[in-house]
Amino acid sequence: MKDTELVGVQKTLSPVLRAKALDNRLPDPILGDEYAEQTMRRLDPDYDHRRFGTSQLGLAAVVRAKAHDDWARGFLADHPDAVVLHLGCGLDARVHRIDPPATVDWYDLDYPSVIELRKRFLRASTTP
């Protein structure tokens, strides 16, 4: 992935996205994020052919995302009129993975350069 327009903490979206994409390729994925795999494939078609071993950091990112997804699903089931601010969203497709009720207002927020990447590589959610 060419992330030359990304600086500092923004560059952390690459390894996290790659870890989620690789998880999706497993026979029994933890997160099962097809959007991460599709996005990673568009950003870097050969991402899975490079030397990129499993790491505790990658596993932690996937497990953390799964825990946040589960928490968000439960919260939104109890609060279908919630407003969600997904701060520092990167290229995370949580809104697509958890498919919140149409009554939820969901906002993915990040640096402008990251939001531009989201517009280019991730399908827009149906919420505002």
Secondary structure as GFF3:
##gff-version 3
##sequence-region A 1 128
A	DSSP	three_ten_helix	8	12	.	.	.	ID=ss1
A	DSSP	alpha_helix	13	24	.	.	.	ID=ss2
A	DSSP	alpha_helix	34	43	.	.	.	ID=ss3
A	DSSP	three_ten_helix	47	49	.	.	.	ID=ss4
A	DSSP	alpha_helix	56	78	.	.	.	ID=ss5
A	DSSP	beta_strand	83	87	.	.	.	ID=ss6
A	DSSP	alpha_helix	94	98	.	.	.	ID=ss7
A	DSSP	beta_strand	105	109	.	.	.	ID=ss8
A	DSSP	alpha_helix	112	121	.	.	.	ID=ss9
###
